[in-house]
Amino acid sequence: MNQDTVLRRQTVLIERGRIKAIGAASQVKLPAGAVRLDGRGKYLLPGLIDMHAHLPGKEGTLHPLNTYFRLQLAAGVVGLRSMRGDSSHLHWRDSLRRTAALAPRLYLGSPVFNRDQSYSARKGRVLLARYQASGYDFAKYLGGLTAPHYDSLLTDAHQLGFKVAGHAPRSGLRGAVAARMASVEHIEAVVEAFLQDSVQFRQLARQMAADRIFTCPDLYWYEVSWLQYPLDYLQRLPGLAYVSPPVRQEWQEWWTAENQQLKPGGSPTAAFTQLTAALRTYGQAFRILHKAGVQFLISPGDGPFVVPGYSMAQELGLLVKLGLSPYEALRAATYNAAVWLGEQDQRGTLVPGKAADLVLLDANPLENIANIGRVRGVVLNGRWVPVAQLLPTQP
């Protein structure tokens, strides 16, 4: 699919938070009193879903919560998969849905599974059942379990019908694939598997595709954390002016300290060279995964110079440079996310009957993926919200 298959001059009728009809203006009858929005020259697509978010708090950057949610919406992000669960997040999610607040839809990972002295297979089973009953949407694996404990965790999760997402286990990408982990986060396990045996990696990629094991690389986070951008570039990022001054100051101090450590006096250290080489290696591995049909999820991650919502454009741009078409990148940020969440019958495409959580752009992102940043506004649960209503007048 490419820009030639874009539906042009269409009318979209929304009622009670859902798409009721899509068609030519002459074919779609609007009810009396309908609110009309002129979309001539603009482009409508499903809202984006960030699939590796860390909500503000002890496990995420300390953005003011309301600002964090509004920046996400202003960038066209209507859903967040939170990867560090906390019981307070359950209250947030339920309260936001009940009150129809101006916030993305939340999908919550459980408190993390990792190694501690009291961990046992039985404890893992108890926690999985407890988290599922509490209303978490999936289990988050952070790391550290022995191979038998990891395998038993995944076996128990499959029996419960409870997805597990997170870091690869000690056995690496091969272990995650063998256990049929629902999504493997980050790039390290992919890089390691490729370097160990690039021929066997191709078979591993085919197995991932066959078993529908998704991967969310958070590549932009690595690019920033591994100092691939100069500070003056980062200070001009779209949306950065809306980040609170204390957070911006913290980010600048972090970059300065990291730069002094990895590139003292402007000369790259061996560590910096290794990190840069790992990114190049990931590019090679990515193209193999893509060719094999592995499905990607999209997120810029969370951390220094990751601007809520706005940095989704950076992540999409990076993956297009690695080989995704703009359509494939957008599909990953919309339909793939809906599939992983088990909501493909509810969202992810513009089809009558699906939820009206949409984004309206001023330019075609299929022609240039950077146009995903040209957001005019979002439709949230059928309600039109222009960007001007979401952003403060004075950054």
N, C-alpha and C positions, 0 to 999 in steps of 0.2 A: 504493500500500500504506500502511496506517496501523495504529494499535494494535488495530483490530478484527480484523486478520488474524494476530495473535499466536497461536501454538500454545500451548495451555494444558494443564497437568497431563500433561506428557510425560515419558517415561523415555528417557534417552540412554545407550546402551551403548557403551563404548569398549574396544577391545582393540588391543594392540600399537601404540598411538599414533594409532589412527584410529577414526573414528565407525563403529561396526558397524551400529547400528540406532537408530531414533527412532520412538517410538509410545506409545500408552497403556500404562500399567503392566500391564494384562491381556494385552497383545499382545507385549511384549518380555520374553523369558525370560532371566533373569540366571543366569550360570553359578555353580556352587557356589564359595564362597570369594571372590566378587566384592567389591571395596571399594565400599561404598555411601555416597553423599553426598546428604543431604536438601536438596533445592532448593526445597521448598515456599515460596511467596511470593517467589521470586527469579526472575531473568531471565537466560537464557543466550544469548550471541551470539558470533559469531566474534571472535577477538582483533583489536585494532586494529593497523594498520601505519602508522608514522610515515614519510612518504615524502620528507622532506627533513632528515634528521639529519646532524649533524656529530659524529663520534665524538671522545671526549676525546683531546687531544693538541695538536699544533702547529696544527691546523686547526679545533679545537673547544674549548669551555670545559673547563678542567682539573678536571673532576670525577674523583674516584677511580673507576676503571673498574668495579669490582664494585658500588659504590654506584649508579653511573649505570645499569647494567643492571638492578639490583633495583628502582630507582625506576620504570623503564619498566614492568616487569612488574606492580608494585604498582598501577599506573594502568591496567592492562589492555592495554598495548602489547606485542605478541608478535613484532613484526617492525620492522626499521629499514632504510630505504634510505639508505645513507651517500652524501653528495654530494661528499666530498673524499677521494679514494682515496689509499692509501699501502700499500706492500708489506707492512707489518706487519699491516694489516687482513686480508689474505688468511690469514695464520697464525691470527689471532684467530678468524675465521669458521670455518675448518676445524677448529680445536681445539675450539671451542664445540660444533660439531655432533657431533664424534667423541666427546666426553666427556659429552654431554647435560647441559651445565652450565645453571645457572639464569641464562639470558640470552635476550634476544629473538633471533630468526633474523636474520642480517645479509645484506643485499644491497648489494654494493659498487660504487660508481662508480669509474672509473679516476682516476689523477692527471689534473689538469685540462688542458684544451686552451686555451691563450691565446697572445697574441702574444709572440714573442721574435725576436731578430735572426736566428736560424738557422732559423726556421720556413719550411717549404716544403710544397707539396702532397704531395711524395714522403715527407717526414718524417711528415706526418700519416697517410699510408697505413701506413707502417711501425709507427708507434705504435699505431694502431688494432688492427692484426693482433697486435702484441705483447701489448697489454692483454687482448684477447680470449683469446689462448692462455694467458695467465697466470691466467685465471679470474675477472677482473672481470666484473660482471654487465651493465654498460653503460658508455658513455663520458660523461664530464662536460665540457660546454663552458662555460668561464668568460667568455670574451669577448676582444675585441681583434683577431681575425683580419679580414683584408680580406674583402670580399664573395666574390671568387673562391676564396679559401682556405676560407672557411666552406662555400661550396656544394660544393667538392670533398670536404671532410671528410664532409659529410652524404651525398653520393653514394657515397663509399667505404664508409661505415658501412652504408648500405642494402644494398650488394652483399655485405657480410660478414654481414648479418643481426644487426648489433650496434646496439642502440638508443643514441640520443644524447639526453641531458637536460641542461638548464641554462638559462643566461641567453639572452635573445634576442640575435641578432647586431646589427651596426651598422644593418642595414636594418629593425630592429625586429620587431614581431610579424608583419608581413606577410612578411618574409624568412624567419622561422621556419616559418610556415605553408607558404610556397612550397617550402621544403626538406623539409617533412614531419618536423620535429623531433618526437621522441616525447613530450616534455613540456617545457613552458615554465614556468620557475620565476619566482616573485616577481610584483609588481604593476606595476612601472614601465612595461614594454612595453605592457601592457594600457591603462594610463592614457594613455600617449602616443598610441597608436593611436586611442583614443576621442576625444581632444581634437583630433587632426588632422582627423578626418572621422567623425562619429558615424553617418552613413548607411552609408558604406563599412565601418565597423566591424561593422555587423550582417551584412553579406555575409561578412566575415572570420570572424565567429563561426560562421556556418553552414558555412563551409569547414572550420573546426577540428572541428566536430562530425562532418561527413561523413568526414573523414580520420582521425578518432579521435585527434586531438592533444589530450593532457591538459594541464591546468594546475594548478600547486600554488602558491597565492598566499602562503603563510606570513604571513597577515594579522596574526596576533597579534604576531609579531616587529615588524611595522611600527607597530602600535599602541603597543607599549612603546618602541621606539626613537625614535618621533616624539612621545613624552611625552604620550600621551593619557590616562595614568593618574597620579593623585597617588602620592607615595611611600608614604603610609600604606596605600593599597590594595595596592600591590605587596608590602609587608612582611607582609601577611596572606594571601598566596596559599597555597592548599592545597599541602602538600608542601614548602614553602620551608624549614621547620624541619629537614628532612633533608639540605639542601644544606650543604656544608662551610662553616664560619665564614669562612675566607679568601675563598671565592667570594662569599658573601653580602656581605662587606665591600667587595669589589671592585665588586659591582653597585651598592651604595648610593653609593659614591664616584663611579661613572660617572654615575648619575642626577643627583646633586647638580651635577656639572660641566656636564652637558648642560642642566640646567634653568637654570643661571646664564647659559648662552650663548644659549638660545632664548627664555627668559622672564626676563630680568634684572629684578629688583625686582617680579616678578609680572606684568610687562607683556609680552604676546606680541610677538616680533619679526616682521618681514615673512616671514622664513624659516619660522617656526613656523606662521604663517597659511597659507603655501603648502603646507606638509606636510599640514596638516589638510584643506585643500581637495582635495589629491590623494587622500586617503582617501575623501572624499565622492564624488569622481569615480569612484574604483574601485567604489564601491557601485552607481553607475549602470551602469557597464560590466559588473559582475558579473551584474546582473539580465538584461542582454542575452545574455551568454554562457549563463546558465542556461536562459533561454527557448529559445535556439537548440539546446540539447541538448549543450553542451560538458561533458565529464566532468572533475570536479575530483578532485584528490588532497589529502590532509590532512596538515598538519604545522604546528606552532607555530614551527618554525625552531630556531635556536640562538643564544644570546646572553644579555644581562642579563635577569634575571627570567623566563627561560624554564626552568621547572622540568622536568627530565627526566620524561617520561611524563605528569605531572600537567597540563602546559599544553596537552595535546591537548584537554582539556575546554574551555579558553578558545577555542581555534581553532574547534572544533565549534560552540560557542555563537555566535561572531561570524558564522559562515557561515549559521547558522539565522536570525539577525537580518537578514541580507541577503536571505534569501528561500528558502533550502533548507528543506525539511521535515526534522524530526528523522530520519525514515527515510532521506531522500536523503543527509543528512550522514553517517549511520552507514554507509550503503552505500558512500559515497566512501572512508571510512576502512577498509573491509574488502574488499568485492568489487571496487571500482574499482582498489584497490591490487593485488589478486591478478591482475586482468586485465592491468594494465600490466606486471607482473612475469612474465607468461606462466604463471601458476600457478593460473588460475581452476578448473582441474580438480583442484587439490590443496587449496585453502583459499579463504576468503572467504565461504562460506555454510555453514550447518549441514545437511549432506547425508551420508548413509551413504557411506563410502569416502573421505571427505576427512580431512585431518589434524585431530587433536584439539588444536588451539591455540585455546582459547576463554577467555572471560571471564564470570564470574558476578557479577551485580549485585544489590543489595538493592532496587532500584526500577526502574520501567519507563522507559527513556530515550526511548521513542516518545511518552510523555506529556509529558516535560520533558527536554530534552537535557542539562540539568545533572546528571541522574541517572547519566550516564556516569561521573561521579566517585565513585559509591557502589559501589566494587568490593569484593566479598567475597573474591575470589581468582581465580586463573587456572588453566586446564588447559594445561600445556605439554608437547607431545608425549605426550599421554595421562596425564600426571602431575598430580594435584591439588596446587596450592601456595596455601595461604591467605595473605592479605596479611600477617598477623601473622608469618609465617615469612620474609617478604621485608624488612620494615622493622626497623631497630634499635629496641630498647626505649626507648632514651634518645636523642632527637634531639639 
